[in-house]
């Protein structure tokens, strides 16, 4: 996981992902927010983004992610049908407001 502390509270209305997902592969991004840097299980709000596009996709973010101090994300990639291809994540961008 990658941790991003905010000096102000996190607020976002969408996430844009640039990726390349060959046929037979998958890539899943889990975003978690919390007001506690230790991310206790009882204090985490999370959302999962997944799309099989070969370029960009934009998805709305839930309002439950807003007004939290810390954000972290985890990327899970599943193996492709062949060993000659792999899913690639280029960027994750939140529309910060």
C-alpha positions as CSV (number, residue, x, y, z in Angstrom):
1,X,0.0,0.0,0.0
2,X,1.0,3.6,-0.6
3,X,0.1,6.2,2.0
4,X,-0.7,9.8,1.2
5,X,-1.3,12.1,4.2
6,X,-3.3,15.2,3.4
7,X,-2.8,18.5,5.2
8,X,-6.4,19.2,4.4
9,X,-9.2,16.7,4.2
10,X,-9.4,14.5,1.1
11,X,-12.3,15.3,-1.2
12,X,-12.8,13.8,-4.7
13,X,-15.6,13.3,-7.1
14,X,-13.8,11.0,-9.6
15,X,-10.7,8.9,-10.3
16,X,-9.0,8.5,-13.7
17,X,-6.9,5.5,-14.3
18,X,-4.4,5.1,-17.2
19,X,-3.7,1.4,-17.8
20,X,-3.2,-1.3,-20.4
21,X,-5.1,-4.5,-19.7
22,X,-4.5,-7.3,-22.3
23,X,-7.3,-9.8,-22.8
24,X,-7.3,-12.4,-20.1
25,X,-5.8,-10.1,-17.4
26,X,-7.2,-8.0,-14.7
27,X,-6.1,-5.1,-12.5
28,X,-8.0,-4.0,-9.4
29,X,-7.3,-0.8,-7.4
30,X,-8.5,-0.6,-3.8
31,X,-8.6,2.8,-2.2
32,X,-8.8,3.2,1.5
33,X,-9.3,6.4,3.6
34,X,-9.2,7.0,7.3
35,X,-8.7,9.7,9.9
36,X,-6.2,7.5,11.7
37,X,-2.7,6.9,10.2
38,X,-2.7,3.3,11.5
39,X,-5.9,2.5,9.5
40,X,-7.6,0.5,12.2
41,X,-10.2,-1.9,10.7
42,X,-13.1,-0.1,12.4
43,X,-12.0,3.2,10.9
44,X,-11.5,2.4,7.2
45,X,-13.7,3.3,4.3
46,X,-12.8,1.6,1.0
47,X,-13.8,1.5,-2.6
48,X,-12.6,-0.8,-5.4
49,X,-12.1,0.2,-9.1
50,X,-11.7,-2.2,-11.9
51,X,-12.1,-1.9,-15.7
52,X,-10.7,-3.9,-18.5
53,X,-9.9,-0.9,-20.8
54,X,-6.7,-0.6,-22.7
55,X,-6.2,3.1,-22.1
56,X,-8.0,5.5,-19.7
57,X,-11.2,5.2,-17.7
58,X,-12.8,7.5,-15.3
59,X,-15.1,6.4,-12.4
60,X,-17.1,8.4,-9.9
61,X,-15.8,8.2,-6.3
62,X,-18.2,7.6,-3.5
63,X,-18.9,10.6,-1.2
64,X,-18.0,8.2,1.7
65,X,-14.3,8.6,0.8
66,X,-14.5,12.4,1.4
67,X,-13.4,14.3,4.5
68,X,-10.8,11.9,5.6
69,X,-7.2,12.7,6.4
70,X,-5.2,9.7,5.0
71,X,-5.5,7.8,1.8
72,X,-3.8,4.7,0.7
73,X,-4.2,2.4,-2.3
74,X,-3.3,-1.1,-3.3
75,X,-3.1,-2.6,-6.8
76,X,-3.8,-6.3,-7.4
77,X,-2.9,-7.6,-10.9
78,X,-4.0,-11.1,-12.0
79,X,-1.9,-13.1,-14.4
80,X,-2.8,-13.1,-18.1
81,X,-3.8,-16.2,-20.1
82,X,-0.3,-16.2,-21.6
83,X,3.1,-15.5,-20.0
84,X,3.9,-13.0,-22.8
85,X,1.6,-10.3,-21.6
86,X,1.0,-8.4,-18.3
87,X,-1.4,-5.8,-17.1
88,X,0.2,-2.4,-16.7
89,X,-0.8,0.5,-14.5
90,X,0.5,3.9,-15.7
91,X,-1.3,6.4,-13.4
92,X,-4.1,6.9,-10.9
93,X,-5.4,10.5,-10.6
94,X,-8.1,11.8,-8.2
95,X,-10.1,14.8,-9.1
96,X,-9.3,16.8,-6.0
97,X,-11.7,19.5,-5.0
